[in-house]
Amino acid sequence: MNSVGIDISKGRSTIAVMRPFGEVVISPFEVRHTGSELSKLAKQLKSLDGETRVVMEATGNYHASVAKLLHNAGLYVSVINAKLVHGYGNNELRRVKTDRKDAVKLANYGLDRWLTLPRYIPEEDTRLLLKNCYRQYRQYSKVQTVLKNNLISLLDTVFPNANRLFSQNLAVLVVIGILALIVLITWVNGAERRIPVQYAKRQVGRKMYGGQASTLPMKVNMSGVLPIIFAQSIAMIIPTVAAFLPAPEEGTFAYSLVHAVDSKSVLYMIFYFLMIIAFSYFYATIQFNPVEISNNLKKNGGFIPGFRPGKPTSDFIAKVLNKVTLFGAIYLGIVAICPLIAGKLLGNSGLAIGGTSVIIVVGVALETVRALESQMMMRQYKGFLE
């Protein structure tokens, strides 16, 4: 009877072959986890005289490939829990951990438990798929728990000095306003105007092509947070220049100008709001060209029901684009102005950057959720295909 102890490591294993009464059949040696070396090891073990049984520890995913290859080669393979092996023998005398000693210990363990060694059975594909799904779900739960634990820190980052507001009577209103702002941003971020498009049927040879219905989507907030950034950059030119110059004397034109364009002034809010609307139209015009879209639809045999291809279609698309952009620009202006108004009324200037920060945070969070869902769906299809 030959007991083969295999100490599994990442990329390599140490093998020791023992017989009863401490007889060493093969001194401990190392084998890399390659197909050629593992096949050579299987042939070497099968050539030994007498019955041969292989004993190894369960080490996550490292032992699976070795155990499966030796099992398929016709050897008796037993995968033992690491705690059972650790409690075997006199561990107090062992001070230094070495792979050779572990391999010999596994071989001796196999000799002492020869009749009770459980036979290794390769896991089925369904079980492997369930294990992968469980690991993905556990990772998702971990991320979800971390997001919940960091909610207070995120709130303090988006709305600086917000903790001071909770000591006042307006704390409930502030929380409701923040939640309403997040809901509004989440709803508008996924909103879009879908224009129906119909493709004409055309016959090529004996086959009929076309005749399908589709939609032309227009996002309500197609410019994202860029109009707010551009408008804020232009609106803050005078305060930024004034910060590097000596403070003007009270009663002078420079003093009146600096205080008129301050972020807490009404004039600044009005100018800021109008600049957001202007940059929203500017960015939408650059990103979405109605004439080009109309020509592409005409080339592909598509048309919008009720409008002729060409200029009528481009005029209709431009009209819809102006309406959608107006709604998106007003939405961006409200999101950017509301924290300024709330900071002015509550005397907390830290809320001035809250709207822009919430748009960025909510957008990144939604994109992360979509990426996770698509990744999980891709892994699921990949598992079924394999």
Secondary structure, DSSP 4 states (H G I P E B T S, - for coil): -EEEEEEE-SSEEEEEEEEGGGEEEEEEEEEESSHHHHHHHHHHHHTSSS-EEEEEE--TTHHHHHHHHHHHTT-EEEEE-HHHHHTSS--SS--S--HHHHHHHHHHHHHHTGGGPPPP-PPPHHHHHHHHHHHHHHHHHHHHHHHHHTHHHHHHHHSTTGGGGGGSTTHHHHHHHHHHHHHHHHHHHT-EEEEEEEE--EEETTEEE---EEEEEEETTTTTTHHHHHHHHHHTHHHHHHHHSPPPPTTSHHHHHHHHTSTTSHHHHHHHHHHHHHHHHHHHHHH--HHHHHHHHHHTTEE-TTS-TTHHHHHHHHHHHHHHHHHHHHHHHHHHHHHHHHHHHHT-GGGGGHHHHHHHHHHHHHHHHHHHHHHHHHHHHHHHH-
